[in-house]
Amino acid sequence: MQGVIKSYDPGTGEGSVVSDTDRAEYPLAHDALANSVFRMLRQGQRVVFEVDGTQRATRLRLGSEVDMGTPDLGATGEPS
């Protein structure tokens, strides 16, 4: 899934991410940043994540428009 960080507290490691697809909000798992390039998160940051068995966001990775499958509109404004 891909989404946007809604909140993050670096002191406690608590926060949440909102999914792009269904706008559901998922709290961050305690190990969400383990083995990740992230050491810190900021509100509005795009991430790719997985949802664990307790409905928490985990395994955060860098997100981008490409991950969403956004169509390339090119110069004409039409999908290519």
PDB file with SEQRES, HELIX, SHEET and CRYST1 records, atoms N, CA, C and O in Angstrom:
SEQRES   1 A   80  MET GLN GLY VAL ILE LYS SER TYR ASP PRO GLY THR GLY          
SEQRES   2 A   80  GLU GLY SER VAL VAL SER ASP THR ASP ARG ALA GLU TYR          
SEQRES   3 A   80  PRO LEU ALA HIS ASP ALA LEU ALA ASN SER VAL PHE ARG          
SEQRES   4 A   80  MET LEU ARG GLN GLY GLN ARG VAL VAL PHE GLU VAL ASP          
SEQRES   5 A   80  GLY THR GLN ARG ALA THR ARG LEU ARG LEU GLY SER GLU          
SEQRES   6 A   80  VAL ASP MET GLY THR PRO ASP LEU GLY ALA THR GLY GLU          
SEQRES   7 A   80  PRO SER                                                      
HELIX    1 AA1 VAL A   66  MET A   68  5                                   3    
SHEET    1 AA1 5 GLU A  25  PRO A  27  0                                        
SHEET    2 AA1 5 GLU A  14  SER A  19 -1                                        
SHEET    3 AA1 5 GLN A   2  ASP A   9 -1                                        
SHEET    4 AA1 5 ARG A  46  VAL A  51 -1                                        
SHEET    5 AA1 5 ALA A  57  LEU A  62 -1                                        
CRYST1    1.000    1.000    1.000  90.00  90.00  90.00 P 1           1          
ATOM      1  N   MET A   1       0.844  -1.182   0.000  1.00  0.00           N  
ATOM      2  CA  MET A   1       0.000   0.000   0.000  1.00  0.00           C  
ATOM      3  C   MET A   1       0.884   1.238   0.000  1.00  0.00           C  
ATOM      4  O   MET A   1       2.041   1.200   0.419  1.00  0.00           O  
ATOM      5  N   GLN A   2       0.324   2.309  -0.469  1.00  0.00           N  
ATOM      6  CA  GLN A   2       1.024   3.581  -0.385  1.00  0.00           C  
ATOM      7  C   GLN A   2       0.128   4.567   0.347  1.00  0.00           C  
ATOM      8  O   GLN A   2      -1.098   4.488   0.274  1.00  0.00           O  
ATOM      9  N   GLY A   3       0.759   5.497   1.054  1.00  0.00           N  
ATOM     10  CA  GLY A   3      -0.008   6.486   1.782  1.00  0.00           C  
ATOM     11  C   GLY A   3       0.850   7.652   2.214  1.00  0.00           C  
ATOM     12  O   GLY A   3       1.967   7.846   1.735  1.00  0.00           O  
ATOM     13  N   VAL A   4       0.296   8.427   3.139  1.00  0.00           N  
ATOM     14  CA  VAL A   4       0.929   9.642   3.628  1.00  0.00           C  
ATOM     15  C   VAL A   4       0.967   9.600   5.151  1.00  0.00           C  
ATOM     16  O   VAL A   4      -0.001   9.203   5.800  1.00  0.00           O  
ATOM     17  N   ILE A   5       2.105  10.016   5.709  1.00  0.00           N  
ATOM     18  CA  ILE A   5       2.215  10.084   7.161  1.00  0.00           C  
ATOM     19  C   ILE A   5       1.281  11.176   7.673  1.00  0.00           C  
ATOM     20  O   ILE A   5       1.373  12.332   7.260  1.00  0.00           O  
ATOM     21  N   LYS A   6       0.389  10.799   8.569  1.00  0.00           N  
ATOM     22  CA  LYS A   6      -0.542  11.769   9.165  1.00  0.00           C  
ATOM     23  C   LYS A   6       0.090  12.405  10.393  1.00  0.00           C  
ATOM     24  O   LYS A   6      -0.025  13.611  10.609  1.00  0.00           O  
ATOM     25  N   SER A   7       0.758  11.581  11.195  1.00  0.00           N  
ATOM     26  CA  SER A   7       1.400  12.094  12.400  1.00  0.00           C  
ATOM     27  C   SER A   7       2.546  11.175  12.779  1.00  0.00           C  
ATOM     28  O   SER A   7       2.561   9.995  12.427  1.00  0.00           O  
ATOM     29  N   TYR A   8       3.516  11.742  13.511  1.00  0.00           N  
ATOM     30  CA  TYR A   8       4.639  10.948  13.999  1.00  0.00           C  
ATOM     31  C   TYR A   8       5.289  11.672  15.160  1.00  0.00           C  
ATOM     32  O   TYR A   8       5.599  12.859  15.063  1.00  0.00           O  
ATOM     33  N   ASP A   9       5.497  10.959  16.265  1.00  0.00           N  
ATOM     34  CA  ASP A   9       6.178  11.498  17.435  1.00  0.00           C  
ATOM     35  C   ASP A   9       7.506  10.760  17.567  1.00  0.00           C  
ATOM     36  O   ASP A   9       7.523   9.585  17.935  1.00  0.00           O  
ATOM     37  N   PRO A  10       8.632  11.438  17.270  1.00  0.00           N  
ATOM     38  CA  PRO A  10       9.925  10.753  17.326  1.00  0.00           C  
ATOM     39  C   PRO A  10      10.309  10.284  18.726  1.00  0.00           C  
ATOM     40  O   PRO A  10      11.108   9.359  18.869  1.00  0.00           O  
ATOM     41  N   GLY A  11       9.757  10.903  19.746  1.00  0.00           N  
ATOM     42  CA  GLY A  11      10.066  10.508  21.117  1.00  0.00           C  
ATOM     43  C   GLY A  11       9.477   9.161  21.480  1.00  0.00           C  
ATOM     44  O   GLY A  11      10.125   8.355  22.148  1.00  0.00           O  
ATOM     45  N   THR A  12       8.269   8.914  21.049  1.00  0.00           N  
ATOM     46  CA  THR A  12       7.593   7.662  21.390  1.00  0.00           C  
ATOM     47  C   THR A  12       7.577   6.672  20.231  1.00  0.00           C  
ATOM     48  O   THR A  12       7.376   5.476  20.442  1.00  0.00           O  
ATOM     49  N   GLY A  13       7.785   7.159  19.012  1.00  0.00           N  
ATOM     50  CA  GLY A  13       7.696   6.308  17.831  1.00  0.00           C  
ATOM     51  C   GLY A  13       6.270   6.062  17.391  1.00  0.00           C  
ATOM     52  O   GLY A  13       6.022   5.269  16.484  1.00  0.00           O  
ATOM     53  N   GLU A  14       5.326   6.744  18.036  1.00  0.00           N  
ATOM     54  CA  GLU A  14       3.914   6.566  17.679  1.00  0.00           C  
ATOM     55  C   GLU A  14       3.536   7.500  16.550  1.00  0.00           C  
ATOM     56  O   GLU A  14       4.089   8.590  16.406  1.00  0.00           O  
ATOM     57  N   GLY A  15       2.586   7.052  15.756  1.00  0.00           N  
ATOM     58  CA  GLY A  15       2.103   7.866  14.658  1.00  0.00           C  
ATOM     59  C   GLY A  15       1.106   7.085  13.838  1.00  0.00           C  
ATOM     60  O   GLY A  15       0.672   6.000  14.226  1.00  0.00           O  
ATOM     61  N   SER A  16       0.743   7.655  12.682  1.00  0.00           N  
ATOM     62  CA  SER A  16      -0.211   6.972  11.816  1.00  0.00           C  
ATOM     63  C   SER A  16       0.029   7.358  10.368  1.00  0.00           C  
ATOM     64  O   SER A  16       0.634   8.386  10.065  1.00  0.00           O  
ATOM     65  N   VAL A  17      -0.459   6.508   9.490  1.00  0.00           N  
ATOM     66  CA  VAL A  17      -0.359   6.717   8.047  1.00  0.00           C  
ATOM     67  C   VAL A  17      -1.757   6.532   7.458  1.00  0.00           C  
ATOM     68  O   VAL A  17      -2.521   5.679   7.907  1.00  0.00           O  
ATOM     69  N   VAL A  18      -2.081   7.340   6.448  1.00  0.00           N  
ATOM     70  CA  VAL A  18      -3.380   7.262   5.775  1.00  0.00           C  
ATOM     71  C   VAL A  18      -3.152   6.651   4.392  1.00  0.00           C  
ATOM     72  O   VAL A  18      -2.324   7.133   3.619  1.00  0.00           O  
ATOM     73  N   SER A  19      -3.887   5.598   4.094  1.00  0.00           N  
ATOM     74  CA  SER A  19      -3.766   4.893   2.823  1.00  0.00           C  
ATOM     75  C   SER A  19      -4.336   5.721   1.679  1.00  0.00           C  
ATOM     76  O   SER A  19      -5.380   6.357   1.825  1.00  0.00           O  
ATOM     77  N   ASP A  20      -3.646   5.713   0.537  1.00  0.00           N  
ATOM     78  CA  ASP A  20      -4.133   6.410  -0.647  1.00  0.00           C  
ATOM     79  C   ASP A  20      -5.380   5.756  -1.232  1.00  0.00           C  
ATOM     80  O   ASP A  20      -6.258   6.451  -1.742  1.00  0.00           O  
ATOM     81  N   THR A  21      -5.468   4.447  -1.166  1.00  0.00           N  
ATOM     82  CA  THR A  21      -6.538   3.740  -1.846  1.00  0.00           C  
ATOM     83  C   THR A  21      -7.899   3.868  -1.175  1.00  0.00           C  
ATOM     84  O   THR A  21      -8.899   4.135  -1.841  1.00  0.00           O  
ATOM     85  N   ASP A  22      -7.939   3.679   0.139  1.00  0.00           N  
ATOM     86  CA  ASP A  22      -9.243   3.707   0.816  1.00  0.00           C  
ATOM     87  C   ASP A  22      -9.341   4.764   1.913  1.00  0.00           C  
ATOM     88  O   ASP A  22     -10.343   4.834   2.624  1.00  0.00           O  
ATOM     89  N   ARG A  23      -8.292   5.594   2.049  1.00  0.00           N  
ATOM     90  CA  ARG A  23      -8.237   6.677   3.052  1.00  0.00           C  
ATOM     91  C   ARG A  23      -8.339   6.166   4.487  1.00  0.00           C  
ATOM     92  O   ARG A  23      -8.638   6.929   5.406  1.00  0.00           O  
ATOM     93  N   ALA A  24      -8.087   4.860   4.673  1.00  0.00           N  
ATOM     94  CA  ALA A  24      -8.085   4.297   6.027  1.00  0.00           C  
ATOM     95  C   ALA A  24      -6.822   4.761   6.758  1.00  0.00           C  
ATOM     96  O   ALA A  24      -5.767   4.937   6.149  1.00  0.00           O  
ATOM     97  N   GLU A  25      -6.948   4.951   8.055  1.00  0.00           N  
ATOM     98  CA  GLU A  25      -5.818   5.365   8.875  1.00  0.00           C  
ATOM     99  C   GLU A  25      -5.296   4.164   9.650  1.00  0.00           C  
ATOM    100  O   GLU A  25      -6.057   3.454  10.308  1.00  0.00           O  
ATOM    101  N   TYR A  26      -3.973   3.943   9.562  1.00  0.00           N  
ATOM    102  CA  TYR A  26      -3.335   2.823  10.233  1.00  0.00           C  
ATOM    103  C   TYR A  26      -2.299   3.345  11.216  1.00  0.00           C  
ATOM    104  O   TYR A  26      -1.435   4.133  10.833  1.00  0.00           O  
ATOM    105  N   PRO A  27      -2.365   2.924  12.473  1.00  0.00           N  
ATOM    106  CA  PRO A  27      -1.317   3.308  13.425  1.00  0.00           C  
ATOM    107  C   PRO A  27      -0.018   2.613  13.037  1.00  0.00           C  
ATOM    108  O   PRO A  27      -0.035   1.526  12.460  1.00  0.00           O  
ATOM    109  N   LEU A  28       1.105   3.246  13.358  1.00  0.00           N  
ATOM    110  CA  LEU A  28       2.399   2.647  13.071  1.00  0.00           C  
ATOM    111  C   LEU A  28       2.698   1.520  14.055  1.00  0.00           C  
ATOM    112  O   LEU A  28       2.483   1.663  15.259  1.00  0.00           O  
ATOM    113  N   ALA A  29       3.190   0.407  13.539  1.00  0.00           N  
ATOM    114  CA  ALA A  29       3.639  -0.693  14.386  1.00  0.00           C  
ATOM    115  C   ALA A  29       4.919  -0.259  15.092  1.00  0.00           C  
ATOM    116  O   ALA A  29       5.622   0.631  14.613  1.00  0.00           O  
ATOM    117  N   HIS A  30       5.224  -0.885  16.227  1.00  0.00           N  
ATOM    118  CA  HIS A  30       6.425  -0.504  16.979  1.00  0.00           C  
ATOM    119  C   HIS A  30       7.702  -0.717  16.169  1.00  0.00           C  
ATOM    120  O   HIS A  30       8.710  -0.058  16.427  1.00  0.00           O  
ATOM    121  N   ASP A  31       7.676  -1.625  15.197  1.00  0.00           N  
ATOM    122  CA  ASP A  31       8.854  -1.904  14.371  1.00  0.00           C  
ATOM    123  C   ASP A  31       8.729  -1.340  12.958  1.00  0.00           C  
ATOM    124  O   ASP A  31       9.413  -1.804  12.045  1.00  0.00           O  
ATOM    125  N   ALA A  32       7.871  -0.353  12.771  1.00  0.00           N  
ATOM    126  CA  ALA A  32       7.587   0.171  11.436  1.00  0.00           C  
ATOM    127  C   ALA A  32       8.824   0.679  10.706  1.00  0.00           C  
ATOM    128  O   ALA A  32       8.889   0.602   9.479  1.00  0.00           O  
ATOM    129  N   LEU A  33       9.803   1.196  11.436  1.00  0.00           N  
ATOM    130  CA  LEU A  33      11.003   1.744  10.804  1.00  0.00           C  
ATOM    131  C   LEU A  33      12.188   0.778  10.820  1.00  0.00           C  
ATOM    132  O   LEU A  33      13.272   1.123  10.348  1.00  0.00           O  
ATOM    133  N   ALA A  34      11.993  -0.422  11.356  1.00  0.00           N  
ATOM    134  CA  ALA A  34      13.084  -1.402  11.405  1.00  0.00           C  
ATOM    135  C   ALA A  34      13.529  -1.762   9.991  1.00  0.00           C  
ATOM    136  O   ALA A  34      12.697  -2.001   9.116  1.00  0.00           O  
ATOM    137  N   ASN A  35      14.842  -1.800   9.768  1.00  0.00           N  
ATOM    138  CA  ASN A  35      15.415  -2.123   8.452  1.00  0.00           C  
ATOM    139  C   ASN A  35      14.945  -1.172   7.361  1.00  0.00           C  
ATOM    140  O   ASN A  35      14.846  -1.560   6.197  1.00  0.00           O  
ATOM    141  N   SER A  36      14.663   0.042   7.724  1.00  0.00           N  
ATOM    142  CA  SER A  36      14.166   1.057   6.803  1.00  0.00           C  
ATOM    143  C   SER A  36      15.221   2.142   6.609  1.00  0.00           C  
ATOM    144  O   SER A  36      16.118   2.299   7.438  1.00  0.00           O  
ATOM    145  N   VAL A  37      15.111   2.887   5.513  1.00  0.00           N  
ATOM    146  CA  VAL A  37      15.994   4.044   5.309  1.00  0.00           C  
ATOM    147  C   VAL A  37      15.589   5.194   6.223  1.00  0.00           C  
ATOM    148  O   VAL A  37      16.355   6.140   6.406  1.00  0.00           O  
ATOM    149  N   PHE A  38      14.393   5.120   6.796  1.00  0.00           N  
ATOM    150  CA  PHE A  38      13.891   6.190   7.644  1.00  0.00           C  
ATOM    151  C   PHE A  38      14.460   6.117   9.054  1.00  0.00           C  
ATOM    152  O   PHE A  38      14.554   5.037   9.637  1.00  0.00           O  
ATOM    153  N   ARG A  39      14.829   7.237   9.583  1.00  0.00           N  
ATOM    154  CA  ARG A  39      15.160   7.376  10.998  1.00  0.00           C  
ATOM    155  C   ARG A  39      14.151   8.311  11.639  1.00  0.00           C  
ATOM    156  O   ARG A  39      13.996   8.346  12.860  1.00  0.00           O  
ATOM    157  N   MET A  40      13.470   9.063  10.795  1.00  0.00           N  
ATOM    158  CA  MET A  40      12.507  10.074  11.221  1.00  0.00           C  
ATOM    159  C   MET A  40      11.446  10.182  10.129  1.00  0.00           C  
ATOM    160  O   MET A  40      11.730   9.953   8.953  1.00  0.00           O  
ATOM    161  N   LEU A  41      10.242  10.527  10.519  1.00  0.00           N  
ATOM    162  CA  LEU A  41       9.156  10.739   9.561  1.00  0.00           C  
ATOM    163  C   LEU A  41       8.607  12.136   9.749  1.00  0.00           C  
ATOM    164  O   LEU A  41       8.682  12.698  10.842  1.00  0.00           O  
ATOM    165  N   ARG A  42       8.056  12.697   8.690  1.00  0.00           N  
ATOM    166  CA  ARG A  42       7.417  14.014   8.802  1.00  0.00           C  
ATOM    167  C   ARG A  42       6.001  13.935   8.256  1.00  0.00           C  
ATOM    168  O   ARG A  42       5.710  13.133   7.368  1.00  0.00           O  
ATOM    169  N   GLN A  43       5.144  14.755   8.781  1.00  0.00           N  
ATOM    170  CA  GLN A  43       3.759  14.804   8.335  1.00  0.00           C  
ATOM    171  C   GLN A  43       3.720  15.113   6.848  1.00  0.00           C  
ATOM    172  O   GLN A  43       4.418  16.013   6.380  1.00  0.00           O  
ATOM    173  N   GLY A  44       2.908  14.371   6.104  1.00  0.00           N  
ATOM    174  CA  GLY A  44       2.770  14.571   4.666  1.00  0.00           C  
ATOM    175  C   GLY A  44       3.750  13.778   3.823  1.00  0.00           C  
ATOM    176  O   GLY A  44       3.662  13.793   2.595  1.00  0.00           O  
ATOM    177  N   GLN A  45       4.682  13.087   4.464  1.00  0.00           N  
ATOM    178  CA  GLN A  45       5.675  12.305   3.729  1.00  0.00           C  
ATOM    179  C   GLN A  45       5.015  11.087   3.101  1.00  0.00           C  
ATOM    180  O   GLN A  45       4.227  10.402   3.754  1.00  0.00           O  
ATOM    181  N   ARG A  46       5.332  10.809   1.832  1.00  0.00           N  
ATOM    182  CA  ARG A  46       4.765   9.665   1.123  1.00  0.00           C  
ATOM    183  C   ARG A  46       5.569   8.416   1.457  1.00  0.00           C  
ATOM    184  O   ARG A  46       6.800   8.439   1.431  1.00  0.00           O  
ATOM    185  N   VAL A  47       4.880   7.339   1.767  1.00  0.00           N  
ATOM    186  CA  VAL A  47       5.517   6.068   2.110  1.00  0.00           C  
ATOM    187  C   VAL A  47       4.762   4.909   1.476  1.00  0.00           C  
ATOM    188  O   VAL A  47       3.571   5.008   1.182  1.00  0.00           O  
ATOM    189  N   VAL A  48       5.472   3.822   1.273  1.00  0.00           N  
ATOM    190  CA  VAL A  48       4.884   2.539   0.916  1.00  0.00           C  
ATOM    191  C   VAL A  48       4.971   1.703   2.180  1.00  0.00           C  
ATOM    192  O   VAL A  48       5.993   1.727   2.866  1.00  0.00           O  
ATOM    193  N   PHE A  49       3.922   0.966   2.499  1.00  0.00           N  
ATOM    194  CA  PHE A  49       3.905   0.198   3.746  1.00  0.00           C  
ATOM    195  C   PHE A  49       3.093  -1.067   3.588  1.00  0.00           C  
ATOM    196  O   PHE A  49       2.368  -1.247   2.610  1.00  0.00           O  
ATOM    197  N   GLU A  50       3.227  -1.929   4.561  1.00  0.00           N  
ATOM    198  CA  GLU A  50       2.413  -3.137   4.650  1.00  0.00           C  
ATOM    199  C   GLU A  50       1.580  -3.046   5.914  1.00  0.00           C  
ATOM    200  O   GLU A  50       1.903  -2.281   6.823  1.00  0.00           O  
ATOM    201  N   VAL A  51       0.513  -3.820   5.974  1.00  0.00           N  
ATOM    202  CA  VAL A  51      -0.336  -3.858   7.164  1.00  0.00           C  
ATOM    203  C   VAL A  51      -0.167  -5.235   7.801  1.00  0.00           C  
ATOM    204  O   VAL A  51      -0.324  -6.261   7.139  1.00  0.00           O  
ATOM    205  N   ASP A  52       0.156  -5.243   9.106  1.00  0.00           N  
ATOM    206  CA  ASP A  52       0.363  -6.521   9.786  1.00  0.00           C  
ATOM    207  C   ASP A  52      -0.971  -7.104  10.263  1.00  0.00           C  
ATOM    208  O   ASP A  52      -2.034  -6.548   9.985  1.00  0.00           O  
ATOM    209  N   GLY A  53      -0.905  -8.201  10.966  1.00  0.00           N  
ATOM    210  CA  GLY A  53      -2.104  -8.897  11.439  1.00  0.00           C  
ATOM    211  C   GLY A  53      -2.930  -8.130  12.450  1.00  0.00           C  
ATOM    212  O   GLY A  53      -4.085  -8.476  12.699  1.00  0.00           O  
ATOM    213  N   THR A  54      -2.347  -7.077  13.042  1.00  0.00           N  
ATOM    214  CA  THR A  54      -3.081  -6.262  14.017  1.00  0.00           C  
ATOM    215  C   THR A  54      -3.533  -4.929  13.412  1.00  0.00           C  
ATOM    216  O   THR A  54      -3.884  -3.992  14.129  1.00  0.00           O  
ATOM    217  N   GLN A  55      -3.515  -4.869  12.072  1.00  0.00           N  
ATOM    218  CA  GLN A  55      -3.941  -3.669  11.338  1.00  0.00           C  
ATOM    219  C   GLN A  55      -3.076  -2.447  11.642  1.00  0.00           C  
ATOM    220  O   GLN A  55      -3.571  -1.324  11.726  1.00  0.00           O  
ATOM    221  N   ARG A  56      -1.781  -2.687  11.804  1.00  0.00           N  
ATOM    222  CA  ARG A  56      -0.812  -1.609  12.010  1.00  0.00           C  
ATOM    223  C   ARG A  56       0.100  -1.525  10.792  1.00  0.00           C  
ATOM    224  O   ARG A  56       0.426  -2.537  10.172  1.00  0.00           O  
ATOM    225  N   ALA A  57       0.508  -0.297  10.460  1.00  0.00           N  
ATOM    226  CA  ALA A  57       1.418  -0.078   9.337  1.00  0.00           C  
ATOM    227  C   ALA A  57       2.827  -0.499   9.728  1.00  0.00           C  
ATOM    228  O   ALA A  57       3.320  -0.128  10.794  1.00  0.00           O  
ATOM    229  N   THR A  58       3.470  -1.268   8.870  1.00  0.00           N  
ATOM    230  CA  THR A  58       4.825  -1.743   9.136  1.00  0.00           C  
ATOM    231  C   THR A  58       5.621  -1.780   7.840  1.00  0.00           C  
ATOM    232  O   THR A  58       5.065  -1.607   6.756  1.00  0.00           O  
ATOM    233  N   ARG A  59       6.935  -2.009   7.959  1.00  0.00           N  
ATOM    234  CA  ARG A  59       7.835  -2.109   6.808  1.00  0.00           C  
ATOM    235  C   ARG A  59       7.741  -0.884   5.898  1.00  0.00           C  
ATOM    236  O   ARG A  59       7.522  -1.021   4.694  1.00  0.00           O  
ATOM    237  N   LEU A  60       7.902   0.296   6.460  1.00  0.00           N  
ATOM    238  CA  LEU A  60       7.825   1.532   5.693  1.00  0.00           C  
ATOM    239  C   LEU A  60       8.999   1.660   4.732  1.00  0.00           C  
ATOM    240  O   LEU A  60      10.142   1.351   5.069  1.00  0.00           O  
ATOM    241  N   ARG A  61       8.683   2.127   3.520  1.00  0.00           N  
ATOM    242  CA  ARG A  61       9.671   2.385   2.481  1.00  0.00           C  
ATOM    243  C   ARG A  61       9.311   3.708   1.811  1.00  0.00           C  
ATOM    244  O   ARG A  61       8.211   4.228   1.999  1.00  0.00           O  
ATOM    245  N   LEU A  62      10.232   4.242   1.038  1.00  0.00           N  
ATOM    246  CA  LEU A  62       9.977   5.491   0.341  1.00  0.00           C  
ATOM    247  C   LEU A  62       8.823   5.332  -0.627  1.00  0.00           C  
ATOM    248  O   LEU A  62       8.739   4.331  -1.340  1.00  0.00           O  
ATOM    249  N   GLY A  63       7.934   6.313  -0.658  1.00  0.00           N  
ATOM    250  CA  GLY A  63       6.812   6.307  -1.588  1.00  0.00           C  
ATOM    251  C   GLY A  63       7.024   7.324  -2.680  1.00  0.00           C  
ATOM    252  O   GLY A  63       7.818   8.253  -2.529  1.00  0.00           O  
ATOM    253  N   SER A  64       6.310   7.151  -3.793  1.00  0.00           N  
ATOM    254  CA  SER A  64       6.399   8.102  -4.892  1.00  0.00           C  
ATOM    255  C   SER A  64       5.150   7.996  -5.742  1.00  0.00           C  
ATOM    256  O   SER A  64       4.346   7.079  -5.575  1.00  0.00           O  
ATOM    257  N   GLU A  65       4.994   8.935  -6.648  1.00  0.00           N  
ATOM    258  CA  GLU A  65       3.874   8.899  -7.580  1.00  0.00           C  
ATOM    259  C   GLU A  65       3.961   7.658  -8.470  1.00  0.00           C  
ATOM    260  O   GLU A  65       2.932   7.113  -8.868  1.00  0.00           O  
ATOM    261  N   VAL A  66       5.164   7.211  -8.783  1.00  0.00           N  
ATOM    262  CA  VAL A  66       5.344   6.040  -9.637  1.00  0.00           C  
ATOM    263  C   VAL A  66       4.740   4.810  -8.972  1.00  0.00           C  
ATOM    264  O   VAL A  66       4.114   3.987  -9.639  1.00  0.00           O  
ATOM    265  N   ASP A  67       4.925   4.680  -7.648  1.00  0.00           N  
ATOM    266  CA  ASP A  67       4.384   3.529  -6.926  1.00  0.00           C  
ATOM    267  C   ASP A  67       2.869   3.450  -7.029  1.00  0.00           C  
ATOM    268  O   ASP A  67       2.294   2.364  -6.945  1.00  0.00           O  
ATOM    269  N   MET A  68       2.220   4.597  -7.210  1.00  0.00           N  
ATOM    270  CA  MET A  68       0.767   4.624  -7.287  1.00  0.00           C  
ATOM    271  C   MET A  68       0.256   4.222  -8.655  1.00  0.00           C  
ATOM    272  O   MET A  68      -0.944   4.018  -8.836  1.00  0.00           O  
ATOM    273  N   GLY A  69       1.163   4.107  -9.628  1.00  0.00           N  
ATOM    274  CA  GLY A  69       0.708   3.799 -10.974  1.00  0.00           C  
ATOM    275  C   GLY A  69       0.068   5.006 -11.632  1.00  0.00           C  
ATOM    276  O   GLY A  69      -0.809   4.848 -12.481  1.00  0.00           O  
ATOM    277  N   THR A  70       0.478   6.194 -11.266  1.00  0.00           N  
ATOM    278  CA  THR A  70      -0.061   7.405 -11.857  1.00  0.00           C  
ATOM    279  C   THR A  70       0.236   7.408 -13.346  1.00  0.00           C  
ATOM    280  O   THR A  70       1.388   7.209 -13.731  1.00  0.00           O  
ATOM    281  N   PRO A  71      -0.764   7.626 -14.202  1.00  0.00           N  
ATOM    282  CA  PRO A  71      -0.506   7.601 -15.644  1.00  0.00           C  
ATOM    283  C   PRO A  71       0.406   8.740 -16.064  1.00  0.00           C  
ATOM    284  O   PRO A  71       0.357   9.834 -15.503  1.00  0.00           O  
ATOM    285  N   ASP A  72       1.239   8.466 -17.058  1.00  0.00           N  
ATOM    286  CA  ASP A  72       2.111   9.482 -17.623  1.00  0.00           C  
ATOM    287  C   ASP A  72       1.274  10.295 -18.601  1.00  0.00           C  
ATOM    288  O   ASP A  72       0.876   9.779 -19.646  1.00  0.00           O  
ATOM    289  N   LEU A  73       1.004  11.545 -18.285  1.00  0.00           N  
ATOM    290  CA  LEU A  73       0.142  12.379 -19.116  1.00  0.00           C  
ATOM    291  C   LEU A  73       0.879  13.020 -20.282  1.00  0.00           C  
ATOM    292  O   LEU A  73       0.251  13.524 -21.213  1.00  0.00           O  
ATOM    293  N   GLY A  74       2.200  13.002 -20.236  1.00  0.00           N  
ATOM    294  CA  GLY A  74       2.974  13.548 -21.340  1.00  0.00           C  
ATOM    295  C   GLY A  74       2.611  14.978 -21.668  1.00  0.00           C  
ATOM    296  O   GLY A  74       1.996  15.664 -20.852  1.00  0.00           O  
ATOM    297  N   ALA A  75       2.973  15.429 -22.827  1.00  0.00           N  
ATOM    298  CA  ALA A  75       2.775  16.833 -23.234  1.00  0.00           C  
ATOM    299  C   ALA A  75       1.326  17.116 -23.629  1.00  0.00           C  
ATOM    300  O   ALA A  75       0.899  18.269 -23.590  1.00  0.00           O  
ATOM    301  N   THR A  76       0.565  16.096 -24.006  1.00  0.00           N  
ATOM    302  CA  THR A  76      -0.792  16.331 -24.492  1.00  0.00           C  
ATOM    303  C   THR A  76      -1.826  16.351 -23.385  1.00  0.00           C  
ATOM    304  O   THR A  76      -2.958  16.787 -23.598  1.00  0.00           O  
ATOM    305  N   GLY A  77      -1.451  15.885 -22.207  1.00  0.00           N  
ATOM    306  CA  GLY A  77      -2.417  15.803 -21.126  1.00  0.00           C  
ATOM    307  C   GLY A  77      -3.272  14.552 -21.184  1.00  0.00           C  
ATOM    308  O   GLY A  77      -4.172  14.366 -20.364  1.00  0.00           O  
ATOM    309  N   GLU A  78      -2.986  13.686 -22.163  1.00  0.00           N  
ATOM    310  CA  GLU A  78      -3.722  12.429 -22.317  1.00  0.00           C  
ATOM    311  C   GLU A  78      -2.855  11.291 -21.801  1.00  0.00           C  
ATOM    312  O   GLU A  78      -1.636  11.319 -21.971  1.00  0.00           O  
ATOM    313  N   PRO A  79      -3.474  10.273 -21.165  1.00  0.00           N  
ATOM    314  CA  PRO A  79      -2.681   9.118 -20.721  1.00  0.00           C  
ATOM    315  C   PRO A  79      -1.979   8.469 -21.891  1.00  0.00           C  
ATOM    316  O   PRO A  79      -2.538   8.359 -22.982  1.00  0.00           O  
ATOM    317  N   SER A  80      -0.745   8.038 -21.658  1.00  0.00           N  
ATOM    318  CA  SER A  80      -0.005   7.374 -22.752  1.00  0.00           C  
ATOM    319  C   SER A  80       0.016   5.880 -22.553  1.00  0.00           C  
ATOM    320  O   SER A  80       0.589   5.156 -23.367  1.00  0.00           O  
TER     321      SER A  80                                                      
END                                                                             
